[in-house]
Amino acid sequence: MSQPPRSSAGGRHASLATRENPALRGAGFQDNCAICIRGLCQTFGEGELKKQVLFDNELDLARGEIVIMTGPSGSGKTTLLTLIGALRTVQQGSISIRGRELWGLSSSQLVDVRRNIGFIFQAHNLFTSLSALQNVRMALELKESDRAEMDRRAEEMLRAVGLGHRIHYKPQQLSGGQRQRVAIARALVHVPQIILADEPTAALDKQSGRDVVNLLKKFAKEQGTTILIVTHDNRILDVADRIVNMVDGRIISDVVVSESQAICEFLRRVPLFNGLLPDTLTKVADQMELVEYKPSEVIFRQGDAGDNFYLIRSGEAEVVFEDGGPGKVVATLDEGKFFGEMALETGEPRKATVRAKTDLTLCALDKEEYLAVKTASATFKEEISKVLFERQR
């Protein structure tokens, strides 16, 4: 076992997410899975113009969970959102919405799926001839028949997004941010099981954006609504349970926010990382993968290639020199101690075997990430150099 396990989607913290997020824990996960994606691929165009835009993606969202998806423009985020929302037909792979497989459904069956999903898109898609109240009420007309009750609920939701004084205004009488809030009210008013939001705060000022995400958070907590938000708005990242990053059609990371914050707090207590600026420290925490080992389990063996840098978060590890026999324990390392940097620096094989002495949790950085931290922090580089000098004596 020479390196930390990686998920099939290539994400960081992927195995940890299942263990640390209570919503995703235990044998009942499938019953609690609101959105389950497996092996999802998608292409656009035909013949020479055919282009693949999604590549073998996997993602699970639990009921009541808020997941934010980030990534550069054109990376496939909106395409994924429209597939989950049954607005496109799944070509290859599987999407299950609250236990219902989307692949192979007819058009009328896909419409039925969409009735339980609230959509918030960058384009407001409001009917210009209808008032804000009437636009919001439309979302209730497929399920409700009591007009007075529909009006009451629509007005209540418009007040919740700060538009109680604009309920009878038509879209052309509203600002861009106000129209966006009407669209958000329309998406929420029928209390959907799932909300899919594409840049919901893009047209909103700081306070309005915060009001909207707090409302979404309330829905997730009180109604068990699952929320997937595609955004470039760094102001709202704190509302997420997890942050997923997509690049070039692939989900490349899946970070449990609370765990990333916990790693940050741990790193602040480790002298090696004291000199990192807050932004750099956060990036390092996001890149670190937590790996767990049982007593006597080997992290790497003497002679292995150097793949990763390791920092002990909890437990103890033993450093063993092997010389054709059972090996000799030459050091015991505990919380805050690190190892594995020598092979990354020299390119030579591991000089010793390291194994878990107790239950052990490690923070791991691969070589590229380790070197990036050295480049970003002169203090980190200086501290590593001191340790290398001592260990080579």
C-alpha positions as a Markdown table, in Angstrom:
| # | Residue | x | y | z |
|---|---|---|---|---|
| 1 | Met | 0.0 | 0.0 | 0.0 |
| 2 | Ser | 2.4 | 2.7 | -1.2 |
| 3 | Gln | 0.0 | 5.5 | -1.8 |
| 4 | Pro | -3.4 | 6.8 | -0.6 |
| 5 | Pro | -6.5 | 5.4 | -2.3 |
| 6 | Arg | -8.1 | 7.6 | -4.9 |
| 7 | Ser | -11.7 | 7.6 | -5.9 |
| 8 | Ser | -12.7 | 6.5 | -9.4 |
| 9 | Ala | -13.7 | 10.1 | -10.1 |
| 10 | Gly | -10.2 | 11.3 | -9.2 |
| 11 | Gly | -11.6 | 13.4 | -6.3 |
| 12 | Arg | -9.8 | 14.5 | -3.2 |
| 13 | His | -11.5 | 13.5 | 0.1 |
| 14 | Ala | -13.8 | 11.2 | -1.8 |
| 15 | Ser | -13.6 | 8.3 | 0.6 |
| 16 | Leu | -13.7 | 10.6 | 3.6 |
| 17 | Ala | -16.9 | 12.3 | 2.4 |
| 18 | Thr | -18.8 | 9.0 | 2.9 |
| 19 | Arg | -17.4 | 8.6 | 6.4 |
| 20 | Glu | -17.6 | 12.1 | 7.7 |
| 21 | Asn | -20.9 | 13.4 | 6.3 |
| 22 | Pro | -23.7 | 11.9 | 8.5 |
| 23 | Ala | -26.2 | 12.2 | 5.7 |
| 24 | Leu | -24.0 | 9.8 | 3.6 |
| 25 | Arg | -23.1 | 7.3 | 6.4 |
| 26 | Gly | -24.1 | 3.8 | 6.8 |
| 27 | Ala | -25.8 | 1.0 | 5.1 |
| 28 | Gly | -28.9 | 3.1 | 4.5 |
| 29 | Phe | -27.1 | 5.5 | 2.2 |
| 30 | Gln | -29.0 | 4.3 | -0.9 |
| 31 | Asp | -32.3 | 5.1 | 0.8 |
| 32 | Asn | -31.0 | 8.5 | 1.6 |
| 33 | Cys | -29.5 | 9.2 | -1.8 |
| 34 | Ala | -31.5 | 11.9 | -3.6 |
| 35 | Ile | -29.2 | 12.1 | -6.7 |
| 36 | Cys | -26.9 | 9.2 | -7.6 |
| 37 | Ile | -24.7 | 9.5 | -10.7 |
| 38 | Arg | -22.6 | 6.6 | -12.1 |
| 39 | Gly | -20.4 | 6.6 | -15.2 |
| 40 | Leu | -22.1 | 9.6 | -16.8 |
| 41 | Cys | -20.8 | 10.6 | -20.2 |
| 42 | Gln | -22.3 | 13.0 | -22.7 |
| 43 | Thr | -21.5 | 14.2 | -26.2 |
| 44 | Phe | -22.8 | 17.0 | -28.4 |
| 45 | Gly | -23.0 | 17.1 | -32.2 |
| 46 | Glu | -22.6 | 14.4 | -34.9 |
| 47 | Gly | -19.9 | 13.1 | -37.2 |
| 48 | Glu | -16.8 | 15.3 | -37.4 |
| 49 | Leu | -18.5 | 17.9 | -35.1 |
| 50 | Lys | -19.1 | 15.3 | -32.4 |
| 51 | Lys | -17.5 | 16.4 | -29.1 |
| 52 | Gln | -17.6 | 14.7 | -25.7 |
| 53 | Val | -18.4 | 17.1 | -22.9 |
| 54 | Leu | -18.7 | 14.8 | -19.9 |
| 55 | Phe | -16.4 | 12.0 | -19.0 |
| 56 | Asp | -17.3 | 9.1 | -16.7 |
| 57 | Asn | -18.6 | 11.2 | -13.8 |
| 58 | Glu | -19.8 | 9.9 | -10.5 |
| 59 | Leu | -21.5 | 11.9 | -7.8 |
| 60 | Asp | -23.9 | 11.3 | -4.9 |
| 61 | Leu | -26.1 | 13.9 | -3.1 |
| 62 | Ala | -27.9 | 13.0 | 0.0 |
| 63 | Arg | -31.4 | 14.3 | 1.0 |
| 64 | Gly | -31.1 | 17.7 | 2.8 |
| 65 | Glu | -27.5 | 18.2 | 1.5 |
| 66 | Ile | -26.2 | 21.4 | -0.2 |
| 67 | Val | -23.5 | 20.8 | -2.7 |
| 68 | Ile | -21.8 | 23.7 | -4.6 |
| 69 | Met | -20.2 | 22.9 | -8.0 |
| 70 | Thr | -17.4 | 25.2 | -9.2 |
| 71 | Gly | -15.1 | 25.1 | -12.2 |
| 72 | Pro | -14.1 | 27.2 | -15.2 |
| 73 | Ser | -16.7 | 28.2 | -17.8 |
| 74 | Gly | -17.2 | 25.5 | -20.4 |
| 75 | Ser | -16.2 | 22.7 | -18.1 |
| 76 | Gly | -19.6 | 20.9 | -18.3 |
| 77 | Lys | -21.3 | 22.1 | -15.1 |
| 78 | Thr | -24.5 | 23.4 | -16.7 |
| 79 | Thr | -24.7 | 20.3 | -19.0 |
| 80 | Leu | -24.6 | 18.1 | -15.9 |
| 81 | Leu | -27.2 | 20.2 | -14.2 |
| 82 | Thr | -29.6 | 19.9 | -17.1 |
| 83 | Leu | -29.1 | 16.1 | -17.2 |
| 84 | Ile | -29.9 | 15.8 | -13.5 |
| 85 | Gly | -33.0 | 18.0 | -14.0 |
| 86 | Ala | -34.3 | 15.7 | -16.8 |
| 87 | Leu | -34.0 | 18.5 | -19.3 |
| 88 | Arg | -31.7 | 16.4 | -21.5 |
| 89 | Thr | -31.7 | 12.7 | -22.3 |
| 90 | Val | -29.0 | 10.6 | -20.6 |
| 91 | Gln | -26.8 | 9.1 | -23.4 |
| 92 | Gln | -24.4 | 7.0 | -21.4 |
| 93 | Gly | -24.3 | 6.1 | -17.7 |
| 94 | Ser | -26.9 | 6.4 | -14.9 |
| 95 | Ile | -28.7 | 9.2 | -13.1 |
| 96 | Ser | -31.1 | 8.2 | -10.4 |
| 97 | Ile | -33.4 | 10.8 | -8.8 |
| 98 | Arg | -34.7 | 9.7 | -5.4 |
| 99 | Gly | -34.5 | 6.1 | -6.6 |
| 100 | Arg | -35.9 | 6.6 | -10.1 |
| 101 | Glu | -33.5 | 5.9 | -13.0 |
| 102 | Leu | -33.7 | 8.6 | -15.7 |
| 103 | Trp | -32.1 | 6.6 | -18.5 |
| 104 | Gly | -34.7 | 5.3 | -20.9 |
| 105 | Leu | -37.6 | 7.4 | -19.6 |
| 106 | Ser | -40.2 | 8.7 | -22.1 |
| 107 | Ser | -40.8 | 12.4 | -22.5 |
| 108 | Ser | -43.9 | 12.3 | -20.3 |
| 109 | Gln | -42.0 | 10.4 | -17.6 |
| 110 | Leu | -39.3 | 13.0 | -17.7 |
| 111 | Val | -41.9 | 15.7 | -17.2 |
| 112 | Asp | -43.1 | 13.9 | -14.1 |
| 113 | Val | -39.6 | 13.8 | -12.7 |
| 114 | Arg | -39.3 | 17.6 | -13.3 |
| 115 | Arg | -42.4 | 18.3 | -11.2 |
| 116 | Asn | -40.4 | 17.5 | -8.1 |
| 117 | Ile | -37.4 | 19.7 | -9.1 |
| 118 | Gly | -37.0 | 23.4 | -8.6 |
| 119 | Phe | -34.9 | 25.2 | -11.3 |
| 120 | Ile | -33.0 | 28.5 | -10.9 |
| 121 | Phe | -31.2 | 29.4 | -14.1 |
| 122 | Gln | -29.1 | 32.4 | -15.1 |
| 123 | Ala | -31.8 | 33.5 | -17.6 |
| 124 | His | -34.9 | 34.4 | -15.5 |
| 125 | Asn | -37.3 | 32.8 | -18.0 |
| 126 | Leu | -40.2 | 34.9 | -16.6 |
| 127 | Phe | -43.3 | 35.6 | -18.6 |
| 128 | Thr | -43.3 | 39.3 | -19.4 |
| 129 | Ser | -47.1 | 39.6 | -19.5 |
| 130 | Leu | -47.5 | 38.2 | -16.0 |
| 131 | Ser | -46.9 | 39.9 | -12.6 |
| 132 | Ala | -44.4 | 38.6 | -10.2 |
| 133 | Leu | -47.2 | 36.9 | -8.2 |
| 134 | Gln | -48.6 | 35.2 | -11.3 |
| 135 | Asn | -45.1 | 34.0 | -12.4 |
| 136 | Val | -44.6 | 32.4 | -9.0 |
| 137 | Arg | -48.1 | 31.0 | -8.9 |
| 138 | Met | -47.5 | 29.1 | -12.1 |
| 139 | Ala | -45.3 | 26.7 | -10.3 |
| 140 | Leu | -48.2 | 25.7 | -8.1 |
| 141 | Glu | -50.8 | 25.2 | -10.8 |
| 142 | Leu | -49.7 | 21.7 | -11.7 |
| 143 | Lys | -50.4 | 20.5 | -8.1 |
| 144 | Glu | -52.9 | 22.9 | -6.6 |
| 145 | Ser | -56.4 | 23.9 | -7.5 |
| 146 | Asp | -57.3 | 26.4 | -4.8 |
| 147 | Arg | -56.5 | 29.8 | -6.4 |
| 148 | Ala | -56.7 | 31.7 | -3.1 |
| 149 | Glu | -54.2 | 29.3 | -1.5 |
| 150 | Met | -51.9 | 29.5 | -4.5 |
| 151 | Asp | -51.9 | 33.3 | -4.3 |
| 152 | Arg | -51.2 | 33.2 | -0.5 |
| 153 | Arg | -48.3 | 30.8 | -0.9 |
| 154 | Ala | -46.9 | 32.8 | -3.9 |
| 155 | Glu | -47.1 | 36.1 | -2.0 |
| 156 | Glu | -45.5 | 34.5 | 1.1 |
| 157 | Met | -42.5 | 33.2 | -1.0 |
| 158 | Leu | -42.1 | 36.6 | -2.7 |
| 159 | Arg | -41.9 | 38.2 | 0.8 |
| 160 | Ala | -39.4 | 35.6 | 1.8 |
| 161 | Val | -37.1 | 36.8 | -1.0 |
| 162 | Gly | -37.6 | 40.5 | -0.2 |
| 163 | Leu | -40.2 | 41.3 | -2.9 |
| 164 | Gly | -43.4 | 41.8 | -0.8 |
| 165 | His | -43.7 | 45.3 | -2.1 |
| 166 | Arg | -43.3 | 44.2 | -5.8 |
| 167 | Ile | -45.8 | 41.3 | -6.0 |
| 168 | His | -47.9 | 43.0 | -8.7 |
| 169 | Tyr | -45.0 | 44.3 | -10.8 |
| 170 | Lys | -44.3 | 42.8 | -14.2 |
| 171 | Pro | -40.7 | 41.8 | -15.1 |
| 172 | Gln | -40.0 | 44.9 | -17.2 |
| 173 | Gln | -40.7 | 47.0 | -14.1 |
| 174 | Leu | -38.2 | 45.1 | -12.0 |
| 175 | Ser | -34.4 | 45.3 | -11.9 |
| 176 | Gly | -32.2 | 42.3 | -12.9 |
| 177 | Gly | -31.7 | 41.3 | -9.3 |
| 178 | Gln | -35.4 | 41.6 | -8.5 |
| 179 | Arg | -36.3 | 39.4 | -11.6 |
| 180 | Gln | -33.8 | 36.8 | -10.3 |
| 181 | Arg | -35.5 | 36.8 | -7.0 |
| 182 | Val | -38.8 | 36.2 | -8.6 |
| 183 | Ala | -37.3 | 33.2 | -10.4 |
| 184 | Ile | -35.9 | 31.9 | -7.1 |
| 185 | Ala | -39.3 | 32.3 | -5.4 |
| 186 | Arg | -40.9 | 30.4 | -8.3 |
| 187 | Ala | -38.4 | 27.6 | -7.9 |
| 188 | Leu | -39.0 | 27.3 | -4.2 |
| 189 | Val | -42.8 | 27.9 | -3.8 |
| 190 | His | -43.9 | 24.3 | -4.5 |
| 191 | Val | -41.4 | 22.9 | -1.9 |
| 192 | Pro | -39.5 | 20.7 | -4.4 |
| 193 | Gln | -37.5 | 17.6 | -3.3 |
| 194 | Ile | -34.5 | 18.9 | -5.3 |
| 195 | Ile | -33.3 | 22.4 | -6.3 |
| 196 | Leu | -30.9 | 22.9 | -9.2 |
| 197 | Ala | -29.5 | 26.4 | -9.3 |
| 198 | Asp | -27.2 | 27.8 | -12.0 |
| 199 | Glu | -25.5 | 31.0 | -10.7 |
| 200 | Pro | -28.5 | 32.0 | -8.5 |
| 201 | Thr | -26.7 | 34.9 | -6.9 |
| 202 | Ala | -24.9 | 36.3 | -10.0 |
| 203 | Ala | -27.2 | 39.3 | -10.4 |
| 204 | Leu | -27.6 | 40.0 | -6.7 |
| 205 | Asp | -25.8 | 42.3 | -4.3 |
| 206 | Lys | -24.0 | 40.9 | -1.3 |
| 207 | Gln | -26.9 | 41.2 | 1.1 |
| 208 | Ser | -29.5 | 39.9 | -1.4 |
| 209 | Gly | -27.3 | 37.0 | -2.3 |
| 210 | Arg | -26.8 | 36.1 | 1.4 |
| 211 | Asp | -30.6 | 36.3 | 2.0 |
| 212 | Val | -31.2 | 33.9 | -0.9 |
| 213 | Val | -28.6 | 31.3 | 0.2 |
| 214 | Asn | -29.9 | 31.5 | 3.8 |
| 215 | Leu | -33.3 | 30.7 | 2.4 |
| 216 | Leu | -31.9 | 27.7 | 0.5 |
| 217 | Lys | -30.2 | 26.5 | 3.6 |
| 218 | Lys | -33.5 | 26.7 | 5.5 |
| 219 | Phe | -35.1 | 24.6 | 2.9 |
| 220 | Ala | -32.4 | 22.0 | 3.1 |
| 221 | Lys | -32.6 | 21.8 | 6.9 |
| 222 | Glu | -36.4 | 22.0 | 7.4 |
| 223 | Gln | -37.7 | 20.3 | 4.3 |
| 224 | Gly | -34.9 | 17.9 | 3.5 |
| 225 | Thr | -34.5 | 19.5 | 0.1 |
| 226 | Thr | -31.4 | 18.5 | -1.8 |
| 227 | Ile | -29.7 | 21.5 | -3.4 |
| 228 | Leu | -27.0 | 21.6 | -6.1 |
| 229 | Ile | -25.7 | 25.0 | -6.9 |
| 230 | Val | -23.4 | 25.9 | -9.8 |
| 231 | Thr | -21.6 | 29.1 | -9.0 |
| 232 | His | -18.5 | 31.3 | -9.4 |
| 233 | Asp | -19.6 | 33.3 | -6.4 |
| 234 | Asn | -17.0 | 32.8 | -3.6 |
| 235 | Arg | -19.2 | 34.7 | -1.2 |
| 236 | Ile | -21.6 | 31.8 | -0.8 |
| 237 | Leu | -19.2 | 28.8 | -0.5 |
| 238 | Asp | -19.7 | 28.6 | 3.3 |
| 239 | Val | -23.3 | 27.5 | 2.9 |
| 240 | Ala | -22.2 | 24.2 | 1.3 |
| 241 | Asp | -21.8 | 20.8 | 2.9 |
| 242 | Arg | -19.5 | 19.8 | 0.1 |
| 243 | Ile | -17.8 | 21.7 | -2.8 |
| 244 | Val | -17.3 | 19.8 | -6.1 |
| 245 | Asn | -14.9 | 21.0 | -8.7 |
| 246 | Met | -15.4 | 20.2 | -12.4 |
| 247 | Val | -12.7 | 20.7 | -15.1 |
| 248 | Asp | -12.9 | 19.7 | -18.8 |
| 249 | Gly | -16.0 | 17.6 | -18.2 |
| 250 | Arg | -14.6 | 15.7 | -15.2 |
| 251 | Ile | -15.3 | 16.0 | -11.5 |
| 252 | Ile | -11.8 | 16.3 | -10.2 |
| 253 | Ser | -12.4 | 17.0 | -6.5 |
| 254 | Asp | -15.2 | 16.5 | -3.9 |
| 255 | Val | -14.4 | 18.2 | -0.6 |
| 256 | Val | -16.4 | 18.0 | 2.6 |
| 257 | Val | -16.4 | 21.7 | 3.7 |
| 258 | Ser | -16.5 | 21.0 | 7.5 |
| 259 | Glu | -13.6 | 18.6 | 7.1 |
| 260 | Ser | -11.5 | 21.0 | 5.0 |
| 261 | Gln | -12.1 | 23.6 | 7.8 |
| 262 | Ala | -11.0 | 21.1 | 10.4 |
| 263 | Ile | -7.8 | 20.4 | 8.5 |
| 264 | Cys | -7.1 | 24.1 | 8.3 |
| 265 | Glu | -7.4 | 24.4 | 12.1 |
| 266 | Phe | -5.1 | 21.4 | 12.5 |
| 267 | Leu | -2.5 | 22.9 | 10.1 |
| 268 | Arg | -2.4 | 26.1 | 12.0 |
| 269 | Arg | -1.2 | 24.2 | 15.1 |
| 270 | Val | 1.7 | 22.5 | 13.1 |
| 271 | Pro | 4.9 | 24.6 | 13.1 |
| 272 | Leu | 5.7 | 23.5 | 9.6 |
| 273 | Phe | 2.7 | 25.4 | 8.3 |
| 274 | Asn | 2.8 | 28.4 | 10.6 |
| 275 | Gly | 4.2 | 30.7 | 7.9 |
| 276 | Leu | 1.5 | 30.1 | 5.3 |
| 277 | Leu | -0.8 | 32.9 | 4.4 |
| 278 | Pro | -4.5 | 32.2 | 5.1 |
| 279 | Asp | -5.4 | 31.7 | 1.4 |
| 280 | Thr | -2.5 | 29.4 | 0.9 |
| 281 | Leu | -3.4 | 27.4 | 4.0 |
| 282 | Thr | -6.9 | 27.0 | 2.8 |
| 283 | Lys | -5.7 | 25.7 | -0.6 |
| 284 | Val | -3.4 | 23.3 | 1.1 |
| 285 | Ala | -6.2 | 22.0 | 3.3 |
| 286 | Asp | -8.4 | 21.5 | 0.2 |
| 287 | Gln | -5.7 | 19.5 | -1.5 |
| 288 | Met | -4.9 | 17.2 | 1.4 |
| 289 | Glu | -6.3 | 13.8 | 1.3 |
| 290 | Leu | -7.1 | 12.1 | 4.6 |
| 291 | Val | -6.1 | 8.4 | 4.7 |
| 292 | Glu | -6.7 | 6.0 | 7.5 |
| 293 | Tyr | -4.6 | 2.9 | 8.5 |
| 294 | Lys | -5.0 | 0.2 | 11.1 |
| 295 | Pro | -2.2 | -1.0 | 13.4 |
| 296 | Ser | 0.6 | -2.8 | 11.5 |
| 297 | Glu | -0.7 | -1.6 | 8.1 |
| 298 | Val | 2.1 | -0.4 | 5.9 |
| 299 | Ile | 2.0 | 3.2 | 4.4 |
| 300 | Phe | 5.0 | 2.5 | 2.2 |
| 301 | Arg | 7.9 | 0.1 | 2.1 |
| 302 | Gln | 11.7 | 0.6 | 1.9 |
| 303 | Gly | 12.7 | 0.8 | -1.7 |
| 304 | Asp | 9.3 | 2.1 | -2.9 |
| 305 | Ala | 9.2 | 5.2 | -5.2 |
| 306 | Gly | 8.3 | 8.4 | -3.4 |
| 307 | Asp | 4.8 | 9.5 | -4.3 |
| 308 | Asn | 3.5 | 11.4 | -1.4 |
| 309 | Phe | 4.3 | 13.7 | 1.6 |
| 310 | Tyr | 2.5 | 12.6 | 4.8 |
| 311 | Leu | 1.5 | 14.6 | 8.0 |
| 312 | Ile | 0.2 | 12.7 | 11.0 |
| 313 | Arg | -3.1 | 14.1 | 12.1 |
| 314 | Ser | -3.8 | 11.4 | 14.8 |
| 315 | Gly | -2.2 | 8.2 | 16.0 |
| 316 | Glu | 1.4 | 6.9 | 15.8 |
| 317 | Ala | 3.6 | 5.5 | 13.0 |
| 318 | Glu | 6.8 | 3.5 | 13.2 |
| 319 | Val | 9.8 | 4.0 | 11.0 |
| 320 | Val | 11.5 | 0.7 | 10.3 |
| 321 | Phe | 14.8 | -0.1 | 8.6 |
| 322 | Glu | 14.7 | -3.5 | 6.9 |
| 323 | Asp | 17.9 | -5.5 | 6.2 |
| 324 | Gly | 16.7 | -8.9 | 5.2 |
| 325 | Gly | 15.3 | -9.6 | 8.6 |
| 326 | Pro | 12.2 | -8.5 | 10.6 |
| 327 | Gly | 13.4 | -4.9 | 10.6 |
| 328 | Lys | 14.4 | -2.5 | 13.3 |
| 329 | Val | 12.1 | 0.2 | 14.6 |
| 330 | Val | 14.3 | 3.4 | 14.6 |
| 331 | Ala | 11.7 | 6.0 | 15.3 |
| 332 | Thr | 8.1 | 6.5 | 16.4 |
| 333 | Leu | 6.2 | 9.5 | 15.0 |
| 334 | Asp | 3.0 | 11.1 | 16.5 |
| 335 | Glu | 0.6 | 13.9 | 15.8 |
| 336 | Gly | 2.1 | 16.9 | 13.9 |
| 337 | Lys | 5.1 | 14.9 | 12.7 |
| 338 | Phe | 5.7 | 14.4 | 9.0 |
| 339 | Phe | 7.5 | 12.0 | 6.7 |
| 340 | Gly | 8.0 | 11.1 | 3.1 |
| 341 | Glu | 9.6 | 14.4 | 2.0 |
| 342 | Met | 13.1 | 12.9 | 1.4 |
| 343 | Ala | 12.1 | 10.8 | -1.6 |
| 344 | Leu | 10.2 | 13.7 | -3.1 |
| 345 | Glu | 13.2 | 16.0 | -2.7 |
| 346 | Thr | 15.9 | 13.5 | -4.0 |
| 347 | Gly | 13.9 | 11.3 | -6.4 |
| 348 | Glu | 15.5 | 8.3 | -4.7 |
| 349 | Pro | 13.5 | 5.3 | -3.4 |
| 350 | Arg | 12.2 | 5.3 | 0.2 |
| 351 | Lys | 15.0 | 4.8 | 2.7 |
| 352 | Ala | 12.8 | 3.0 | 5.3 |
| 353 | Thr | 9.4 | 1.3 | 5.8 |
| 354 | Val | 6.7 | 3.2 | 7.6 |
| 355 | Arg | 3.8 | 1.4 | 9.2 |
| 356 | Ala | 1.0 | 2.3 | 11.6 |
| 357 | Lys | 1.6 | 1.6 | 15.2 |
| 358 | Thr | -1.9 | 2.5 | 16.3 |
| 359 | Asp | -5.0 | 3.6 | 14.4 |
| 360 | Leu | -3.6 | 6.3 | 12.2 |
| 361 | Thr | -5.0 | 9.2 | 10.2 |
| 362 | Leu | -2.6 | 10.9 | 7.8 |
| 363 | Cys | -2.9 | 14.1 | 5.7 |
| 364 | Ala | -1.3 | 13.4 | 2.3 |
| 365 | Leu | -0.1 | 15.6 | -0.5 |
| 366 | Asp | 1.2 | 14.2 | -3.8 |
| 367 | Lys | 4.5 | 15.4 | -5.2 |
| 368 | Glu | 3.1 | 18.1 | -7.4 |
| 369 | Glu | 1.0 | 19.6 | -4.5 |
| 370 | Tyr | 4.0 | 19.3 | -2.1 |
| 371 | Leu | 6.3 | 21.2 | -4.4 |
| 372 | Ala | 3.5 | 23.9 | -5.0 |
| 373 | Val | 3.4 | 24.5 | -1.2 |
| 374 | Lys | 7.2 | 24.9 | -1.2 |
| 375 | Thr | 7.0 | 27.5 | -4.0 |
| 376 | Ala | 4.2 | 29.4 | -2.3 |
| 377 | Ser | 5.8 | 29.6 | 1.2 |
| 378 | Ala | 9.4 | 30.5 | 1.9 |
| 379 | Thr | 8.8 | 29.6 | 5.6 |
| 380 | Phe | 7.6 | 26.1 | 4.6 |
| 381 | Lys | 10.7 | 25.6 | 2.3 |
| 382 | Glu | 13.0 | 26.8 | 5.1 |
| 383 | Glu | 11.5 | 24.4 | 7.7 |
| 384 | Ile | 11.7 | 21.5 | 5.3 |
| 385 | Ser | 15.3 | 22.3 | 4.5 |
| 386 | Lys | 16.1 | 22.2 | 8.3 |
| 387 | Val | 14.5 | 18.8 | 8.7 |
| 388 | Leu | 16.2 | 17.4 | 5.7 |
| 389 | Phe | 19.6 | 18.6 | 7.0 |
| 390 | Glu | 18.9 | 16.9 | 10.4 |
| 391 | Arg | 17.7 | 13.6 | 8.8 |
| 392 | Gln | 20.7 | 13.4 | 6.5 |
| 393 | Arg | 23.3 | 13.8 | 9.3 |
